């Protein structure tokens, strides 16, 4: 089964920045035609949508992002990125990427982001 591999998380201070990456081992042309998304799950909470990017590079963000995050993609590397700035404690969560639309992939392990106050 194809699983995304997320990395780049870590411990960051309030107001700091992190850049997350996600790679998907699949056919390049298939990757390129699909919209991809980042999600996150905080302890005790349901997984929630963060941002998505379409093949034509249109993007959409959850309201809580408020201009702080930027999603991007590199089809030559089968990669999706999430640049996060202005982090606060509410952003502490495990971050996942996946295809936005059906069929989605098996969820990866995610990458942990912890924001200290």
Buried (B, 14 or more C-beta within 10 A) or exposed (E): EEEBBBBBBEEBEEEBEBEBBBBBEBEEEEBEEBBBBBBBBBEEEEBEEBBBBBEEEEBBBBEEBEEBBBBBBEBEEBBBBBBBEBBEEEBBBBBBBBBBEEEEBEBBEBBEBBBEE
